[in-house]
């Protein structure tokens, strides 16, 4: 399953198939669940801009709870809710200009997810955060694709990546993953859980959950510029010497 799935390349998201997916009951439940998960995280982000890269939820539903002063949606499928349509592999944003980036299933529909993450690293500020929404390659969406039900369950052309794989890519770029949440609207019917929670029988089913939210922050060490230290004066080894002209002839 994985070999056939990973050998083919992902296809760009189609606007028509996205709209069909958004109007389905399953998609609406999933988007509401993802909006609730992001609502736990985004109020902790401060600064100027939160940007969503990718078309997914209409009306910027996923990033309305951001604690930044402004937010914007840069779509990839030409949907009406996007402020602009962009190629996520070549973002038209200045370096270090964004405080938080949300990638709602964006990596599944690009040829090179590594390039998208490198662009995210470029545009994020030194204290920036990134939130990646993804589908598990072992979840229900993958199994529906194997059964030929992809059109009913998810827009075609997607390629799924596991949490561990995306986490490795981010850590290579210098990000620190601080939370991973797993959730599902189908089997297994589990409440959203963090991977860092204590062990329970439900933890055995976490790899089979349908989707996940991966939260990471840039790991940039502050640099404090210190001037050149003044050289300490050389201290005499034995007291202070008297100049030769001031020396008196010793008594005989």
C-alpha positions in Angstrom: 0.0 0.0 0.0 2.6 2.5 1.1 5.0 1.8 -1.8 2.3 2.4 -4.5 1.1 5.4 -2.6 4.4 7.1 -2.1 5.8 6.4 -5.6 3.2 8.5 -7.3 3.4 12.3 -7.1 0.8 14.4 -5.6 -1.5 16.5 -7.8 -2.6 20.1 -7.2 -5.9 20.5 -5.4 -8.9 20.9 -7.8 -11.4 23.6 -7.0 -14.4 21.6 -8.1 -13.4 18.5 -6.1 -12.6 20.7 -3.0 -16.1 22.2 -3.1 -17.7 18.8 -3.4 -15.7 17.7 -0.4 -16.5 20.8 1.7 -20.3 20.3 1.2 -20.2 16.7 2.5 -21.3 16.0 6.0 -18.0 14.2 6.8 -15.9 17.2 5.6 -18.0 19.7 7.7 -17.5 17.5 10.8 -13.8 17.3 10.1 -13.4 21.1 9.5 -15.3 21.9 12.7 -13.0 19.5 14.6 -9.9 21.0 13.1 -11.1 24.5 13.8 -11.6 23.5 17.5 -8.1 22.1 17.7 -6.5 25.2 16.2 -8.6 27.3 18.5 -6.7 25.7 21.4 -3.4 26.8 19.9 -3.7 30.0 17.9 -4.7 32.4 20.8 -1.2 31.9 22.2 0.4 33.4 19.1 1.1 37.1 19.2 2.5 39.5 16.7 1.3 41.0 13.4 0.3 38.3 10.9 -1.2 34.8 10.9 -1.3 33.3 7.4 -3.1 30.2 6.1 -1.4 28.7 3.1 -3.7 26.5 1.2 -7.4 26.1 0.4 -9.4 24.1 2.8 -11.9 25.6 5.1 -14.1 28.4 3.8 -14.2 31.9 5.2 -10.9 31.6 7.1 -12.6 29.5 9.6 -9.4 27.8 10.8 -7.5 30.9 11.8 -10.2 33.3 13.2 -9.0 32.6 16.7 -5.5 33.8 16.0 -4.1 36.2 18.6 -2.2 38.3 16.0 -3.5 41.6 14.8 -4.1 40.4 11.2 -4.7 37.2 9.4 -5.0 36.2 5.7 -5.7 33.2 3.6 -3.5 32.5 0.5 -5.4 29.8 -1.4 -4.1 27.2 -3.8 -7.4 26.3 -5.7 -8.9 29.6 -6.6 -11.6 29.6 -3.9 -13.5 32.8 -3.2 -12.4 33.0 0.5 -8.7 33.4 -0.4 -7.1 36.8 -0.6 -4.9 35.5 -3.4 -4.0 32.3 -5.2 -0.4 31.3 -4.7 2.1 28.4 -5.3 3.0 27.3 -1.8 6.4 26.3 -3.1 7.1 29.9 -4.0 5.5 32.2 -1.4 5.1 35.9 -2.4 6.0 36.9 1.2 8.9 38.8 2.7 11.4 36.8 4.8 10.7 36.8 8.5 7.4 38.7 8.0 4.9 36.2 9.4 4.3 35.2 13.0 2.3 32.0 12.5 1.6 29.8 9.5 -1.2 27.3 9.1 -0.9 24.5 6.5 -4.3 22.8 6.2 -3.6 19.6 4.3 -1.4 21.7 2.0 1.5 19.2 1.9 -0.8 16.4 0.5 -1.3 18.4 -2.7 2.1 19.6 -3.7 4.9 17.9 -5.7 7.6 18.8 -3.1 6.5 19.2 0.5 10.1 19.8 1.5 10.1 23.0 -0.6 6.9 24.2 1.1 8.4 23.7 4.5 11.6 25.5 3.5 9.5 28.4 2.3 7.6 28.4 5.6 11.0 28.6 7.4 12.0 31.5 5.3 8.9 33.7 5.9 8.5 32.9 9.6 10.0 35.3 12.1 12.5 34.0 14.6 9.8 33.2 17.1 7.3 32.0 14.5 5.1 28.9 14.8 3.8 26.5 12.2 0.7 24.3 12.4 0.4 21.4 9.9 -2.9 19.6 9.4 -2.4 16.3 7.7 -4.0 12.9 7.1 -2.4 9.8 8.4 -1.3 7.2 5.8 -2.9 4.5 8.0 -6.2 6.3 8.6 -9.6 5.9 7.0 -8.8 8.2 4.1 -6.1 5.9 3.0 -8.2 2.8 3.3 -11.0 4.4 1.4 -8.6 5.2 -1.4 -7.5 1.5 -1.6 -11.2 0.5 -2.0 -11.7 3.0 -4.8 -13.8 5.4 -2.7 -11.3 8.4 -2.7 -13.8 10.6 -4.6 -16.4 10.1 -1.9 -14.0 10.5 1.0 -11.3 13.0 0.0 -10.4 15.1 -3.1 -8.3 13.1 -5.5 -4.6 13.6 -6.1 -3.5 13.6 -2.5 -0.4 11.9 -1.1 -0.4 11.3 2.6 2.5 11.7 5.0 2.8 10.4 8.5 3.5 12.4 11.7 7.0 11.0 12.0 8.0 12.0 8.5 6.8 15.6 8.7 8.4 15.9 12.2 11.7 14.8 10.7 11.5 17.4 8.0 10.7 20.2 10.4 13.5 19.2 12.8 16.0 19.3 10.0 15.0 22.9 9.3 15.5 23.8 13.0 12.0 23.6 14.3 11.0 22.2 17.6 7.7 20.1 17.7 6.0 20.9 20.9 2.6 19.1 20.4 0.9 16.5 18.2 -2.8 16.1 18.3 -4.6 13.1 16.7 -8.3 13.0 15.9 -10.8 11.3 13.7 -14.4 11.7 12.5 -14.7 8.0 11.7 -13.1 4.8 13.0 -11.6 4.7 15.5 -14.0 6.9 17.4 -11.7 8.5 19.8 -11.7 12.0 21.4 -8.8 14.2 20.2 -5.7 13.2 22.1 -2.1 14.5 22.4 0.7 12.1 21.7 2.3 13.2 25.0 -0.6 12.1 27.2 -0.2 9.2 29.5 -0.7 5.6 28.4 -4.2 4.2 28.1 -5.8 1.4 26.0 -7.0 4.1 23.5 -3.3 5.0 22.8 -3.0 1.7 20.9 -5.4 3.0 18.3 -3.8 6.5 17.8 -1.8 5.5 14.7 -5.1 4.5 13.0 -6.8 7.9 13.6 -7.7 9.8 10.5 -5.9 13.1 10.8 -3.4 15.0 13.0 -2.3 18.5 14.0 1.4 19.0 14.3 2.5 22.2 16.2 6.1 23.4 15.9 8.1 26.6 16.7 11.4 27.9 15.3 14.4 27.0 17.3 16.5 30.2 17.0 19.0 31.1 19.7 19.3 34.8 20.5 22.6 36.4 19.8 23.9 38.9 22.3 26.7 41.0 20.7 29.4 41.7 23.3 32.1 44.2 22.6 35.8 43.4 23.0 36.7 43.2 26.6 39.2 45.7 27.9 42.6 44.2 28.6 43.4 44.1 32.2 46.5 46.0 33.3 49.5 43.9 34.0 50.1 43.6 37.8 53.6 43.7 39.1 54.9 40.5 40.6 56.6 42.1 43.6 55.4 45.5 44.7 55.9 48.7 42.8 59.4 49.6 41.6 61.1 53.0 42.2 62.6 54.8 39.2 66.4 54.6 39.1 66.8 58.5 39.3 65.0 58.5 42.6 67.1 55.8 44.2 69.5 57.0 46.9 72.9 55.5 47.4 72.6 52.9 50.2 74.4 53.7 53.5 77.6 52.0 53.8 
